[in-house]
Amino acid sequence: MICDGDEIQYKNKKKFLLHLDDMDTYIRNNKHLIPNYGEKWRYGECISTGFVESTINEVVAKRMVKKQQMQWTPKGAHYILQTRTAVLNNDLHKHFERWFPGLNIGNTVEAKPIEMRKVV
C-alpha cells in the first residue's frame, strides 16, 4: 500500500492502515457495483438524484408537521406522490380511463411545466 511507509507520522497509524485495508477490500469486492461517474458524465447520463430526494423529503416533512395549516397524513402524502409521479410520467390519463371505462382522454399533448407568472 502507498501509506505503508515510515514517512507517515500519525498517532493512530495502525488503526488507519486497518481501515484503509478494509476499504480496499470493499472496493475490490464491489467494483462491479460501483458506477463510473466520469463515464456517465461524458455520456450525459444522470449522476445523482440526491437533490430531488432531498427536496421531496423537505416538502413532505414540512406538510407532515402538525403546525401546518394544510397537514398531510401518511396515506394522503402517498396518494399525492403517486399522482404527481403519474403526471410527470404522462400516465395520469391511463388511470382515469381505467377508473371510468368509456372515457377516452388519450395522451395527445405531453405534460409541460406550468409557467409561473408574477401577478401585479
LUMBADO-789925 format. One line per 2 residues: number of its first residue (from 1); for each residue x, y, z of N, C-alpha, C. Coordinates in steps of 0.2 Angstrom, whole numbers, plus 5000, padded with zeros to 4 digits. Layout:
<recs>
NUM = X/Y/Z/X/Y/Z/X/Y/Z | ...
</recs>
This chain:
<recs>
1 = 5004/4994/5000/5000/5000/5000/5004/5006/5000 | 5002/5012/4997/5005/5018/4997/5007/5021/5004
3 = 5002/5020/5009/5003/5023/5015/5007/5018/5020 | 5010/5013/5018/5013/5009/5022/5020/5011/5024
5 = 5023/5016/5022/5030/5018/5023/5031/5022/5030 | 5037/5023/5032/5038/5026/5038/5038/5034/5038
7 = 5037/5037/5031/5036/5044/5031/5030/5046/5034 | 5025/5042/5035/5018/5044/5038/5019/5044/5045
9 = 5019/5050/5048/5019/5050/5056/5012/5052/5058 | 5008/5047/5060/5001/5048/5063/5000/5044/5069
11 = 4997/5047/5074/4996/5044/5080/4993/5037/5080 | 4988/5036/5076/4984/5030/5076/4985/5027/5069
13 = 4992/5026/5067/4993/5024/5060/4991/5017/5059 | 4991/5012/5064/4989/5005/5064/4982/5005/5062
15 = 4978/5009/5066/4971/5009/5065/4969/5011/5058 | 4972/5017/5056/4971/5020/5050/4973/5015/5044
17 = 4978/5011/5045/4980/5007/5039/4975/5001/5039 | 4972/4999/5045/4967/4994/5045/4961/4996/5042
19 = 4959/5002/5043/4953/5005/5039/4954/5005/5032 | 4960/5007/5030/4962/5008/5023/4962/5001/5019
21 = 4964/4996/5023/4964/4989/5020/4957/4987/5020 | 4952/4988/5025/4945/4986/5024/4942/4990/5018
23 = 4944/4996/5017/4941/5000/5011/4943/4997/5005 | 4950/4995/5004/4952/4992/4998/4949/4985/4997
25 = 4948/4981/5002/4944/4975/5001/4937/4976/4999 | 4934/4981/5002/4927/4983/5000/4927/4985/4992
27 = 4931/4989/4990/4931/4991/4983/4933/4986/4979 | 4937/4981/4980/4939/4976/4976/4933/4971/4975
29 = 4930/4970/4981/4924/4965/4981/4918/4968/4977 | 4917/4974/4977/4911/4978/4975/4912/4982/4968
31 = 4918/4981/4965/4920/4986/4960/4915/4985/4954 | 4911/4979/4953/4906/4979/4948/4900/4982/4949
33 = 4899/4984/4956/4893/4988/4958/4894/4996/4958 | 4900/4998/4958/4902/5005/4959/4902/5008/4952
35 = 4897/5013/4951/4896/5017/4945/4903/5021/4943 | 4904/5021/4936/4909/5025/4934/4906/5032/4932
37 = 4907/5037/4937/4903/5043/4936/4906/5047/4931 | 4913/5047/4929/4916/5050/4924/4913/5048/4917
39 = 4912/5042/4916/4909/5039/4910/4901/5041/4910 | 4898/5041/4915/4891/5043/4915/4890/5051/4913
41 = 4895/5055/4916/4895/5062/4914/4896/5063/4907 | 4901/5059/4904/4903/5060/4897/4897/5058/4892
43 = 4893/5054/4894/4888/5052/4890/4881/5055/4892 | 4882/5060/4896/4876/5064/4898/4871/5061/4902
45 = 4873/5056/4906/4868/5052/4910/4867/5055/4917 | 4862/5054/4920/4861/5056/4927/4866/5053/4931
47 = 4869/5058/4935/4874/5055/4940/4870/5054/4947 | 4866/5059/4949/4863/5059/4956/4856/5062/4956
49 = 4852/5058/4960/4846/5061/4961/4845/5064/4968 | 4850/5064/4972/4850/5066/4979/4847/5073/4980
51 = 4848/5078/4975/4844/5084/4976/4837/5084/4975 | 4835/5079/4971/4827/5078/4971/4825/5075/4977
53 = 4828/5069/4979/4826/5066/4985/4826/5071/4991 | 4831/5075/4992/4831/5080/4997/4825/5085/4997
55 = 4824/5087/4991/4818/5092/4990/4811/5088/4992 | 4810/5082/4990/4804/5079/4991/4804/5077/4999
57 = 4809/5075/5002/4809/5074/5009/4808/5081/5013 | 4810/5086/5011/4809/5093/5014/4802/5095/5014
59 = 4799/5094/5008/4792/5096/5006/4787/5091/5010 | 4788/5085/5010/4784/5080/5014/4785/5081/5021
61 = 4791/5082/5024/4792/5083/5031/4788/5089/5033 | 4788/5095/5029/4785/5101/5031/4777/5100/5031
63 = 4775/5096/5027/4767/5095/5026/4765/5090/5032 | 4770/5086/5034/4768/5081/5039/4768/5084/5047
65 = 4770/5090/5047/4771/5094/5054/4764/5096/5056 | 4762/5095/5062/4755/5097/5064/4754/5104/5064
67 = 4759/5108/5064/4758/5116/5065/4756/5119/5058 | 4757/5115/5053/4755/5117/5046/4747/5118/5045
69 = 4745/5123/5041/4738/5124/5040/4735/5118/5036 | 4739/5116/5031/4737/5110/5027/4741/5104/5029
71 = 4739/5100/5034/4744/5094/5036/4742/5088/5032 | 4747/5084/5030/4746/5078/5026/4746/5072/5031
73 = 4742/5067/5030/4743/5061/5033/4747/5057/5029 | 4750/5052/5032/4755/5047/5028/4751/5045/5022
75 = 4745/5043/5023/4741/5040/5017/4740/5045/5012 | 4738/5051/5014/4737/5057/5009/4744/5059/5005
77 = 4749/5059/5009/4756/5060/5006/4757/5055/5001 | 4756/5049/5002/4757/5043/4997/4753/5044/4991
79 = 4747/5046/4992/4742/5047/4986/4745/5053/4982 | 4747/5059/4985/4749/5065/4982/4755/5063/4978
81 = 4760/5059/4980/4766/5057/4977/4765/5053/4971 | 4760/5048/4972/4758/5044/4966/4755/5048/4961
83 = 4751/5053/4962/4748/5057/4957/4753/5061/4954 | 4757/5064/4957/4762/5068/4954/4767/5064/4950
85 = 4769/5058/4952/4773/5054/4948/4769/5052/4941 | 4763/5051/4942/4759/5049/4936/4758/5055/4931
87 = 4758/5061/4934/4758/5067/4929/4764/5068/4926 | 4770/5067/4930/4777/5068/4927/4778/5063/4921
89 = 4775/5057/4922/4776/5051/4918/4771/5051/4912 | 4767/5056/4912/4761/5057/4907/4757/5050/4907
91 = 4756/5048/4913/4752/5042/4914/4745/5043/4917 | 4744/5049/4919/4738/5050/4923/4731/5049/4919
93 = 4731/5050/4913/4725/5049/4909/4724/5041/4909 | 4729/5037/4909/4728/5030/4909/4724/5028/4915
95 = 4725/5031/4921/4722/5029/4927/4714/5031/4927 | 4713/5037/4924/4706/5040/4923/4702/5035/4919
97 = 4706/5033/4913/4702/5029/4908/4701/5022/4911 | 4705/5020/4916/4704/5013/4919/4698/5014/4924
99 = 4698/5020/4928/4693/5021/4933/4686/5022/4930 | 4686/5025/4924/4680/5027/4921/4680/5024/4914
101 = 4678/5018/4913/4678/5015/4907/4673/5019/4902 | 4676/5019/4896/4672/5023/4891/4675/5030/4890
103 = 4678/5032/4895/4681/5039/4895/4688/5038/4891 | 4688/5042/4885/4694/5042/4881/4698/5048/4881
105 = 4702/5049/4886/4706/5056/4886/4712/5056/4881 | 4715/5050/4880/4721/5050/4876/4726/5054/4879
107 = 4732/5053/4875/4738/5057/4878/4741/5061/4872 | 4737/5065/4869/4739/5069/4863/4744/5075/4865
109 = 4744/5077/4871/4748/5083/4872/4752/5081/4878 | 4759/5081/4878/4763/5079/4884/4763/5085/4889
111 = 4763/5083/4895/4763/5087/4901/4769/5092/4900 | 4768/5098/4901/4773/5103/4901/4773/5107/4908
113 = 4778/5109/4910/4778/5113/4916/4774/5120/4916 | 4770/5121/4921/4767/5127/4921/4771/5133/4922
115 = 4770/5138/4917/4775/5144/4918/4772/5148/4923 | 4776/5150/4928/4775/5154/4934/4775/5162/4931
117 = 4770/5165/4932/4770/5172/4931/4769/5177/4937 | 4772/5182/4937/4771/5187/4943/4765/5190/4942
119 = 4761/5190/4947/4755/5194/4947/4756/5201/4950 | 4754/5206/4946/4755/5213/4948/4749/5216/4951
</recs>
